[in-house]
């Protein structure tokens, strides 16, 4: 169990460190029910918090399902980063070590936009208003997804100066799936796997040169993957 915690905590440790500590248990009283602490693994697996599985596989963690493949697999993180301060710095801003890296956005609006229950709210959280349709954005996704829990999506932006790519599944309970920040002249390309609750438009929103652009593709879902 300790090993599983260390592997998952590698991705979520920044959230834990920023909060100063994990959630404290309720004061002990005769009638008090102990409060379960939220572990690094809980945060890493939570799609609205760490959301680490959107990009990273965890091959040694059996219940790490519907993982993305865009980022490197999270294996033996305690051995690779024995210094937790260095690990935190790597997670907080990986571009310091590698300016070409592509990361999920960490801007101050992310929590709000990721929890928005409609496309308009998600767009507002992204700082986007009336993005222009563009044929220079190419979405590669299956026409029919037999399992909505694992839907592969690739987005390519041929728009010069692309700085971010966001992916939304419009009919999901929380439409925003991911928001990637591209830096250092990185290519306008992202690849991940998403969950879809039902047939929906998968929309990409691209920022470039201070403007926003969009494209969408319908994906028909046979079995929903969002639960409920």
HUTALIN-V765798 format. One record per residue. N is the residue number from 1. RES is the residue in three letters. PHI is phi in degrees with one decimal (none if undefined). Layout:
n->N res->RES phi->PHI
n->N res->RES phi->PHI
This chain:
n->1 res->UNK phi->none
n->2 res->UNK phi->-61.0
n->3 res->UNK phi->-64.2
n->4 res->UNK phi->-61.8
n->5 res->UNK phi->-64.1
n->6 res->UNK phi->-64.7
n->7 res->UNK phi->-63.8
n->8 res->UNK phi->-70.1
n->9 res->UNK phi->-65.2
n->10 res->UNK phi->-58.5
n->11 res->UNK phi->-84.0
n->12 res->UNK phi->-103.3
n->13 res->UNK phi->-61.7
n->14 res->UNK phi->-62.4
n->15 res->UNK phi->-64.6
n->16 res->UNK phi->-68.3
n->17 res->UNK phi->-65.7
n->18 res->UNK phi->-63.2
n->19 res->UNK phi->-78.7
n->20 res->UNK phi->92.8
n->21 res->UNK phi->-170.4
n->22 res->UNK phi->-71.8
n->23 res->UNK phi->-58.6
n->24 res->UNK phi->-77.2
n->25 res->UNK phi->-73.0
n->26 res->UNK phi->-65.2
n->27 res->UNK phi->-54.4
n->28 res->UNK phi->-74.2
n->29 res->UNK phi->-137.0
n->30 res->UNK phi->-61.6
n->31 res->UNK phi->-104.0
n->32 res->UNK phi->-73.6
n->33 res->UNK phi->-98.3
n->34 res->UNK phi->-56.2
n->35 res->UNK phi->-92.1
n->36 res->UNK phi->-68.9
n->37 res->UNK phi->-71.4
n->38 res->UNK phi->-85.1
n->39 res->UNK phi->-86.5
n->40 res->UNK phi->-58.6
n->41 res->UNK phi->-64.0
n->42 res->UNK phi->-57.6
n->43 res->UNK phi->-68.5
n->44 res->UNK phi->-62.5
n->45 res->UNK phi->-82.5
n->46 res->UNK phi->-74.0
n->47 res->UNK phi->-68.4
n->48 res->UNK phi->-105.5
n->49 res->UNK phi->-123.6
n->50 res->UNK phi->-66.4
n->51 res->UNK phi->52.4
n->52 res->UNK phi->-66.5
n->53 res->UNK phi->-70.4
n->54 res->UNK phi->-63.1
n->55 res->UNK phi->-122.5
n->56 res->UNK phi->-117.6
n->57 res->UNK phi->-87.7
n->58 res->UNK phi->-127.4
n->59 res->UNK phi->-59.2
n->60 res->UNK phi->-91.0
n->61 res->UNK phi->-112.7
n->62 res->UNK phi->-56.1
n->63 res->UNK phi->-92.9
n->64 res->UNK phi->-84.5
n->65 res->UNK phi->-107.5
n->66 res->UNK phi->55.6
n->67 res->UNK phi->-86.2
n->68 res->UNK phi->-86.8
n->69 res->UNK phi->-127.5
n->70 res->UNK phi->-73.1
n->71 res->UNK phi->-92.2
n->72 res->UNK phi->-68.6
n->73 res->UNK phi->-64.9
n->74 res->UNK phi->-92.7
n->75 res->UNK phi->-129.0
n->76 res->UNK phi->49.9
n->77 res->UNK phi->-67.0
n->78 res->UNK phi->-66.9
n->79 res->UNK phi->-79.9
n->80 res->UNK phi->-74.3
n->81 res->UNK phi->-129.7
n->82 res->UNK phi->-65.0
n->83 res->UNK phi->-92.6
n->84 res->UNK phi->-65.4
n->85 res->UNK phi->-65.3
n->86 res->UNK phi->-68.8
n->87 res->UNK phi->-65.0
n->88 res->UNK phi->-59.8
n->89 res->UNK phi->-64.4
n->90 res->UNK phi->-66.1
n->91 res->UNK phi->-71.4
n->92 res->UNK phi->-65.0
n->93 res->UNK phi->-153.8
n->94 res->UNK phi->-67.9
n->95 res->UNK phi->-70.7
n->96 res->UNK phi->-64.7
n->97 res->UNK phi->-83.4
n->98 res->UNK phi->-142.2
n->99 res->UNK phi->-60.4
n->100 res->UNK phi->-90.0
n->101 res->UNK phi->-67.3
n->102 res->UNK phi->-109.9
n->103 res->UNK phi->-130.9
n->104 res->UNK phi->-66.7
n->105 res->UNK phi->-61.9
n->106 res->UNK phi->-121.9
n->107 res->UNK phi->-68.2
n->108 res->UNK phi->-65.9
n->109 res->UNK phi->-89.9
n->110 res->UNK phi->-60.5
n->111 res->UNK phi->-60.5
n->112 res->UNK phi->-65.7
n->113 res->UNK phi->-67.3
n->114 res->UNK phi->-73.1
n->115 res->UNK phi->-95.2
n->116 res->UNK phi->-63.0
n->117 res->UNK phi->-92.6
n->118 res->UNK phi->-146.3
n->119 res->UNK phi->-63.7
n->120 res->UNK phi->-59.9
n->121 res->UNK phi->-66.2
n->122 res->UNK phi->-64.5
n->123 res->UNK phi->-61.9
n->124 res->UNK phi->-62.2
n->125 res->UNK phi->-64.0
n->126 res->UNK phi->-77.9
n->127 res->UNK phi->77.0
n->128 res->UNK phi->-117.1
n->129 res->UNK phi->-134.9
n->130 res->UNK phi->51.3
n->131 res->UNK phi->-63.6
n->132 res->UNK phi->-85.8
n->133 res->UNK phi->-61.7
n->134 res->UNK phi->-139.5
n->135 res->UNK phi->-80.6
n->136 res->UNK phi->-85.3
n->137 res->UNK phi->-106.9
n->138 res->UNK phi->-114.6
n->139 res->UNK phi->-107.1
n->140 res->UNK phi->-108.5
n->141 res->UNK phi->-153.6
n->142 res->UNK phi->-66.1
n->143 res->UNK phi->-66.1
n->144 res->UNK phi->-128.7
n->145 res->UNK phi->-104.0
n->146 res->UNK phi->-70.4
n->147 res->UNK phi->-131.4
n->148 res->UNK phi->-68.2
n->149 res->UNK phi->-75.4
n->150 res->UNK phi->-139.1
n->151 res->UNK phi->-114.8
n->152 res->UNK phi->-72.7
n->153 res->UNK phi->-135.7
n->154 res->UNK phi->-123.4
n->155 res->UNK phi->-126.5
n->156 res->UNK phi->-117.7
n->157 res->UNK phi->-111.1
n->158 res->UNK phi->-96.2
n->159 res->UNK phi->-84.1
n->160 res->UNK phi->-60.7
n->161 res->UNK phi->74.8
n->162 res->UNK phi->-61.7
n->163 res->UNK phi->-114.0
n->164 res->UNK phi->-157.5
n->165 res->UNK phi->-136.0
n->166 res->UNK phi->-111.1
n->167 res->UNK phi->-123.0
n->168 res->UNK phi->-126.1
n->169 res->UNK phi->-107.2
n->170 res->UNK phi->-60.4
n->171 res->UNK phi->-101.7
n->172 res->UNK phi->-69.4
n->173 res->UNK phi->-58.2
n->174 res->UNK phi->-122.8
n->175 res->UNK phi->-60.6
n->176 res->UNK phi->-70.6
n->177 res->UNK phi->-94.7
n->178 res->UNK phi->-159.4
n->179 res->UNK phi->-137.8
n->180 res->UNK phi->-99.2
n->181 res->UNK phi->-101.0
n->182 res->UNK phi->-108.3
n->183 res->UNK phi->-138.5
n->184 res->UNK phi->62.7
n->185 res->UNK phi->76.1
n->186 res->UNK phi->-61.7
n->187 res->UNK phi->-64.3
n->188 res->UNK phi->-79.8
n->189 res->UNK phi->-147.3
n->190 res->UNK phi->-138.3
n->191 res->UNK phi->-143.4
n->192 res->UNK phi->-157.5
n->193 res->UNK phi->-123.4
n->194 res->UNK phi->-124.4
n->195 res->UNK phi->-103.1
n->196 res->UNK phi->-130.7
n->197 res->UNK phi->-80.7
n->198 res->UNK phi->-164.9
n->199 res->UNK phi->-55.7
n->200 res->UNK phi->-164.1
n->201 res->UNK phi->-78.1
n->202 res->UNK phi->-98.4
n->203 res->UNK phi->-114.4
n->204 res->UNK phi->-107.7
n->205 res->UNK phi->-122.0
n->206 res->UNK phi->-114.1
n->207 res->UNK phi->-108.5
n->208 res->UNK phi->-157.5
n->209 res->UNK phi->58.2
n->210 res->UNK phi->78.4
n->211 res->UNK phi->-120.0
n->212 res->UNK phi->-125.2
n->213 res->UNK phi->-136.0
n->214 res->UNK phi->-150.1
n->215 res->UNK phi->-153.6
n->216 res->UNK phi->-144.2
n->217 res->UNK phi->-142.1
n->218 res->UNK phi->-80.1
n->219 res->UNK phi->-122.0
n->220 res->UNK phi->-85.9
n->221 res->UNK phi->-108.7
n->222 res->UNK phi->-79.8
n->223 res->UNK phi->-123.2
n->224 res->UNK phi->-64.4
n->225 res->UNK phi->-116.7
n->226 res->UNK phi->-104.6
n->227 res->UNK phi->80.6
n->228 res->UNK phi->79.8
